[in-house]
Amino acid sequence: MTAAAPWLLLAALALAAGAALALEGDRPRRLLGAPMEAEANEEGVQRALRFAMSEYNKASNDKYRSRAAELVRARKQIVAGIKYYLTVKVGRTTCTKAESEDHECAFHEQPELAKRITCNFVVYSVPWLNQITLMENNCQ
């Protein structure tokens, strides 16, 4: 190896790093393992949302079932499974909890029953083991 070889190698590495940064352009940098935005219509997001709402209704003392009125934000984080961070506007429906969950119920229109709350859910899913858990349920 000649004396110039290490300098040539360093120059080539610097050029490659500069090219990689230039290709990245204006895109925000993502950290590996950090939460990232998710599309509302992704199958995993929808499964996590259904599960979160089911658990929310089980824990609620309300005689009416609630459902998601709007998915405000969805993020996911790849860990030893997938963590979904969901911000959801939740509304009370006209269906009681005794009724079947199979059909979509209308929201209450009476002002005292029609209030919407915002909930932050964290759902942990390991799809290949068919496991899902509601880790956080914080509603205001």
Secondary structure, DSSP 8 states (H G I E B T S, - for coil): --TTHHHHHHHHHHHHHHHHHHHHTTS----TTS-EE--TT-HHHHHHHHHHHHHHHHH---SEEEEEEEEEEEEEEESSSEEEEEEEEEEEEEEETTS-SSS---B--STTT--EEEEEEEEEEEGGGTEEEEEEEEE-
